[in-house]
Amino acid sequence: MFQPNLLEGQRILVTGGGSGLGFAMASAFANFGASLCLMGRRQQKLEEAAAQLPGSVQIVSCDIRDAEAVEKALDQIWQDSPLDVLVNNAAGNFAAPSESLSHRAVDAVLGTVLHGTAYITLGCGRRWLAQGRPGNVLSIVTTYASTGSGWVLPSAMGKAGVVAMTRSLAVEWGGRGIRLNAIAPGPFPTEGATERLAPDPRLLEVMRKQNPLQRFGDPAELANLAVFMVAPQNSYMNGEVVTLDGGEWLQGAGEFNFLRALSLEDWQKAASARKA
Ligand code: HXC
């Protein structure tokens, strides 16, 4: 299915598409022939990103925390031509002890992750339903949307809400031609996320080592999965959350996975002791 024209005729909006993983996905979509629309808070960043993509790219500066701004932005996009795919990538997050969070800190993260994602998804959905057009939504969540995670509480709460939105609307709108899926990425360090989530570089090394694959994800790997997820040829997938984390969350979950600390030599020594 990965032909060069795979996404030809697909008009795709990527929120937070001006940098990081959003830009990596947008580039992959464009390389497979999609027509792109990038949304973000900073016009200049969007312009720089658009200049690096093939074909004509629409840019719309908008803070998705502002419901009225989202409606105006979607009107502007639809005036050009309707979208086929929405990629909910815009997010906000930082690591902090939960007891230190002010209400503004909680709102700053939930405003983008939960409210903003809901505003734009409902806005696109309403337009698709009114026009009787098929629609396709891909949301970037996280593995800890299911498990929870300390030190990133508002993000965990917000992403769990996005998973609930994905599964709820997949059923409610599926019969009317709209499908919703999500990717739950593990560690894909980007400039924006790294400085907010691992202020000390040594922590990144701990994260890398605890991954069963002993490495971070490459944004291109996430982009490849995103291409598959949004492609019309993948049209039977609905309400699914696909994990892409090198096995990281399973490593944390399996009770005896701590035995990874033992070397082959340790096992041989233990076997000899047992035999003796
Ligand atoms: C403690 C902090 C803080 C920090 C902000 N706050 N950063 N508290 N530690 N590092 C507090 C502030 O003190 C303030 O509260 C409140 O949060 C709002 O902060 P502002 O800077 O005024 O907010 P704003 O400018 O709106 O910024 C929003 C943001 C910011 C979320 C805080 O980080 C941002 O814009 N992020 C966007 C990009 C991003 O986060 N990318 C990483 C996504 S990674 P007070 O009470 O002092 O006023 C991700 C994880 C999943 O989502 C990844 C899966 C791949």
Residues whose N, C-alpha, C, O or C-beta is under 5 A from the ligand:
A	BS01	HXC	A91 G92 N93 F94 A95 A96 S102 R104 A105 A108 V109 V141 T142 P185 G186 G192 A193
